[in-house]
Amino acid sequence: MCLKRNRAVFAIAAVFVLGGVVLANAQIRDAGSKIRGDAFNRSSTRNMRHSRDVSRDLRTYAQRSRRTNQPVSPTIARAHVEELAQNVKLTQKNLAEERKEFAGDKKALASLDLVEKQVQEEAKQQAALGDLIKGEKVDAEAVVKVCEDAEEAIEKALVEHDQLVEKLGDSN
């Protein structure tokens, strides 16, 4: 019984030691990691892609509603717009962090300016969607048009951001 307890204690200790080594190695970066873009924050890319997907979902829903002569549910549309708003805010927050991280890199900052300009356009389209869905009757045609404009803006932002990430050496 003592042997079983010692094995269990040893196994638990090994997990903690190995876990600590893995964690420590994950936190170590060489001096060139920032220049290569190893530390690049991919959250903004993920949030922009999520925004694009939510906008596509809302556009598809509005197109189907229009095609089947069914009304667009304000509740469903509002849920999509709330999710878009949240993603825009998260993207803007992450881009601000990237701006701080690459403050000394003029080319990176110029690319971030272009990305932020498109995210601002997406935010404008998201606000327009918010205005469209305030009432009980939602204009499906208008929702489709605004979603298309939002998707165009976010696609431009994604292309620019992906190019920036590639320039900085993070091809993951």
BELGIQUI-V969314 format. One record per residue. N is the residue number from 1. RES is the residue in one small letter. PHI is phi in whole degrees, 0 to 359 (* if undefined). Layout:
# BELGIQUI-V969314
N:RES:PHI ; N:RES:PHI
This chain:
# BELGIQUI-V969314
1:m:* ; 2:c:296 ; 3:l:295 ; 4:k:295 ; 5:r:294 ; 6:n:297 ; 7:r:296 ; 8:a:296 ; 9:v:297 ; 10:f:298 ; 11:a:298 ; 12:i:295 ; 13:a:297 ; 14:a:297 ; 15:v:299 ; 16:f:294 ; 17:v:294 ; 18:l:295 ; 19:g:299 ; 20:g:294 ; 21:v:294 ; 22:v:297 ; 23:l:297 ; 24:a:297 ; 25:n:295 ; 26:a:293 ; 27:q:269 ; 28:i:277 ; 29:r:231 ; 30:d:277 ; 31:a:297 ; 32:g:272 ; 33:s:298 ; 34:k:291 ; 35:i:295 ; 36:r:288 ; 37:g:90 ; 38:d:301 ; 39:a:269 ; 40:f:300 ; 41:n:280 ; 42:r:270 ; 43:s:297 ; 44:s:295 ; 45:t:298 ; 46:r:298 ; 47:n:293 ; 48:m:294 ; 49:r:296 ; 50:h:294 ; 51:s:301 ; 52:r:301 ; 53:d:295 ; 54:v:294 ; 55:s:297 ; 56:r:298 ; 57:d:299 ; 58:l:294 ; 59:r:299 ; 60:t:298 ; 61:y:298 ; 62:a:294 ; 63:q:297 ; 64:r:295 ; 65:s:298 ; 66:r:296 ; 67:r:294 ; 68:t:262 ; 69:n:56 ; 70:q:256 ; 71:p:288 ; 72:v:284 ; 73:s:288 ; 74:p:300 ; 75:t:296 ; 76:i:294 ; 77:a:298 ; 78:r:298 ; 79:a:299 ; 80:h:295 ; 81:v:293 ; 82:e:298 ; 83:e:294 ; 84:l:299 ; 85:a:300 ; 86:q:297 ; 87:n:292 ; 88:v:298 ; 89:k:298 ; 90:l:295 ; 91:t:298 ; 92:q:298 ; 93:k:296 ; 94:n:293 ; 95:l:295 ; 96:a:297 ; 97:e:293 ; 98:e:297 ; 99:r:300 ; 100:k:295 ; 101:e:297 ; 102:f:247 ; 103:a:302 ; 104:g:270 ; 105:d:253 ; 106:k:298 ; 107:k:292 ; 108:a:296 ; 109:l:295 ; 110:a:295 ; 111:s:295 ; 112:l:297 ; 113:d:301 ; 114:l:294 ; 115:v:297 ; 116:e:297 ; 117:k:298 ; 118:q:289 ; 119:v:294 ; 120:q:299 ; 121:e:296 ; 122:e:298 ; 123:a:299 ; 124:k:296 ; 125:q:292 ; 126:q:296 ; 127:a:295 ; 128:a:296 ; 129:l:298 ; 130:g:302 ; 131:d:292 ; 132:l:292 ; 133:i:255 ; 134:k:294 ; 135:g:275 ; 136:e:273 ; 137:k:247 ; 138:v:249 ; 139:d:281 ; 140:a:300 ; 141:e:299 ; 142:a:293 ; 143:v:298 ; 144:v:301 ; 145:k:297 ; 146:v:293 ; 147:c:298 ; 148:e:299 ; 149:d:295 ; 150:a:296 ; 151:e:296 ; 152:e:297 ; 153:a:295 ; 154:i:289 ; 155:e:297 ; 156:k:298 ; 157:a:297 ; 158:l:296 ; 159:v:299 ; 160:e:297 ; 161:h:293 ; 162:d:298 ; 163:q:296 ; 164:l:297 ; 165:v:300 ; 166:e:296 ; 167:k:300 ; 168:l:275 ; 169:g:94 ; 170:d:260 ; 171:s:265 ; 172:n:292
